[in-house]
Amino acid sequence: MNTVGRSKLTISLLYGFLSLLAVASVFPLLWIILSSFKTSGEMASHPLAFLPKAFSFDYYSRVLNNLHFTTNILNSLLVSLSATLVTIVVSAFAAYGIVRFFPGAGKKMTKLLITTYMFPPILLAVPYSILIIKMGLANTWTGLVITYLSFSIPYAIWMLTGFFQTVPVEIEEAAKVDGAGQMRTFVQIVLPVVAPGVVATAIYTFINTWNEFLFALLLINSSAKMPISVALYSLTGSEILDWGEMMAASVIVIVPSIVFFMLIQKKIAGGLSDGSVK
């Protein structure tokens, strides 16, 4: 066998191995999704069956109507979208200011900001809880959003700084020659160029806040304000755990993250090169 044949065989074996790993990784999620469409009788008699005999939305109806998961979904959307919006606005201005006005100190500043991620969240749970209670923001969405901002803004600034560094200064200088002010240049010239990076950062922030559990559990104790991640955990506290309802609720929690992750892949793979050429 010549070198070309060996190379093709190696690549084929590698792709086959990666395909098996992909199937093994996706299988549990696919099984949960398909099991959530089973009927109650089939879930009790054949819980390990891969394909449902008849597709039913009974578990989804019970989760959304009887367990009031619709309210929890709206709570998570409100908190996640609020935290994402504030994070992007603050981080975009901060990252642009670091790149254009403090390039030397900016590198040290971004390194200092990213060090906040060195501490595991569990170590910060007690001081955060005490601080939020003293501020009178316990069991409020405002307190939860502020907590999320303290984690998401440093990382977003660090991430956006790299995107703003790719914007040529000549573009801004040309806009200023044409009479555009600093704010107009930032909004109409710079932001469109780094838009793919801003979108990717926003989606990343949304996914993190949507899936966050620890601080939502500690700071929110009202079922009416409970995010969906905590509501899902509350199902395990019932005397009899209905696995069908658990799977349907898990799918409701997981699907938005999967969709947004697919979007962020598309933006990073295809959008960044387009944005840098504009």
N, C-alpha and C positions, 0 to 999 in steps of 0.2 A: 504494500500500500504506500503510495507516494505521500509527500508532505501535505498536498492539498486535500487528499482524501482523509488523512488523519485529522486535519484541521476541521473539516466538515463534520466528521464523526464526533469529535470533541464538542463542537458547538451544539450538535443535535442532542448529545447526552446531557449537556449542561442545561439546554432549554427544557428537556424532558424532566430533569431533576427539579428545576425551578417551577415547572408546571405542577408537579406533585406537591411541592411545598405550598403553592398558591391554593390548590384544591384543599389541602389539609387545613390551611388557615381560614378559608372561606366556609368550610363545611359546618362548623358550629353555628355561625351566624345564619347560614342558609337553613339549617335545621330548626333554629328558633323561629325564624320567619314563617316557615311552612307549618310548624307545630301550632303557631298562633291562630292559624285558620282551621284547625280541627274542631270538631264538635265536642261537647262535654263528654259524651259517651265514648267517643273514640279516644280521647285523651286519657280516660280512665282505663280502658281496655287495652289499648295499644299505644302507650306513651312514647315508646322508642321508634315507632314507625316513622320513616322519613317523609313519605308523601301522604297527605291526608286523603281519605277515601272520598270525602265531599268537603268542598270549601265552605266555610261558615264565618260570618263576621260577628258571631255571638259574643266572643270574648272582647272584641273591640267595643261593641255596644255597651257591655257591662262596665268596662274600664272607663269609657268616656262619660257614660250617663250615671251609672250607679255609684262609681267611685269618684266622680267629679274630676277626672283627670283633665278635662277641658280647662277648668280654672287653673290648674297647676301649669298647664302648657302656656296659658296666657301670662301667668306670673313669670315663668322662665323667659318668655319672649320679651316682656317688659324690662326685666333686669338685664338680660343679655344685650338687647339692642341699646339700652341706655348706657351701659358700661362701654359698649363698642363705639358708640357715637362720640362720647366724651373722650375716650382714649385716642381715637383717630384725630380729632380736632386738636387736642393738646399736644399729642406726639408729633403731628405734622409741623406745627409751628415751632416746637422745641427742636426737632431734628433739623429743620431748615435753618434756624438761628444758630445752631451749633456748627453746621457745615459752612455757613457764609460769614458769620461774625466772630466765631470762636474756634477756628479750625485746630489750633494747637491744644487749647484746653478741652476741646470737644472730645478728643480721643480718650483723655483721662476721665472725663465726665461720664462717657458712655461705659467705660470699664467699671466705674464706680456704681453706675446704675445697675449694670448686669450682675454685680455681686449680691444684689438682693435675692437672687435665685439660688444662692449657695445654701440658704437656710431652708430646711424642709418645713412645709406649712404647719405640721403638728407642733413644732417648737414655738410658732407664732400664734397658736390658737388662743392661749391664755391671755397674753398681753393684748391681742386684738379684741378679745371679748370684753376685757376690763375697759379698754379705751372706748369701745362702742357704747357700753352701758353708761359710762360716765358722761358721754356726749348726749345721752338720752335718745339714742338711735337704735336701741335693741328692739328686735321684732319689727323692723321697718325695712322697706326696700332701699331707702336712702343709705342706711348703714351698710347693707349688703353691697350696694353699688360702689360705695366709697372703698370698702375692703377690696373689691375686685380691681378697682382703679390702681390701688397701691401696688398690685402685682403686674397688671397688664401694661400700664404706662411705661415703666422702665424698659421692659422688653420691646415695646413698640417703638420707643425712641431709638434704641440701639439698632433695631431692624430697619427703620426708615432712614436713619443716618446713612447707611450704605447705599440706599436708593438715591438720595439727594446728592450724594457725592458723584453720581454718574451724570448729572446735569451739567452741561458745559456753561461756564460763566459767560461766554460770548453771547449766548442766547438772551440772557438777562440784560447784558449791556446793550444789545441791539434794541430790546424792548424799551429800555430807559431812554435811548436816543430818540425813539419814536414818541416819547412823551408819557410813557406808562410809569405810574408810581410803583413804590415797592410792593404794596398790597396787591395792586392789579397785576403786576408781574408774577407774583407768587400764585395768585388764583388762576389767572388765565394762561400763563406760560409754563410755570414750573410744575404745578399739580397735574396737568394733562400728561406731561412726560413721565411722571412717576406714578401715574394712576394705577397701573398693574400692581406695583408694590404696595400702594395704599389699600387696594382691594384685598390683596393677599394677607396683609396685616390685619385688616378688619375681619376677615373670615377666620383667621387663626384666633383672634381675640374672642370672637363670638363662640367658637367651638369650645374654648377653654372655660368661658363663663357659663355656657349651657351645661357642660358636663361637671362643673364644680360641685362638690358634695360637702366637704368638711365644714367650711364656714357657713354654708347655707343651713346645715344641720344645727350648728351652734348658735347662730344669730336669729334664726326664724323659728318660733315655737307655735305659731298660729297656722292651723290647717288651711285657712283661707288665703294666706300669703305664701304658702309653702311652694318652692320651686319643684319642678317635675322630678329632679334627681332624688330629692328627699321623699317625695310622695312615692316613688318607686321603692325606696328602702322601707317605707312604712308598711308595705304589703307583707314583708317578712315578719312583722310583729303580730299578725293575726293568729288566732288559735289554730285555724286550718288554712294552710297555704294552698291556694288554687294556682297550680302551675300554668294553667292556660291563661289566666289573667296576668300572671307574672310575665309570661312570654309576650303577650300582646302589649303590655305596658313597656317592656324592654324594647320592643320594636319601635314604639312611638318615640322613645328616648333616643334610640340609636340612629334612626333614619335621617333626621336633620344633620347629624354629624357626618354621616356618609355623603350626603348630598353636598354639603359645604366643602368636605375634603376633596370631592371630585372637582368642584369649582376651583379650589385653590391650586390643584394640580394643573388644570388647564391654564390658569392665569400665569403660573410660574413657568410652565413649559413654553407657552406660545405668546403670552402677553408682554413679558419683560423685554424681549428683543424688539417687539413692535414699538413699545414705549420709548426705548432708547434711541430709535431712529427718527422719531417725530421732531 
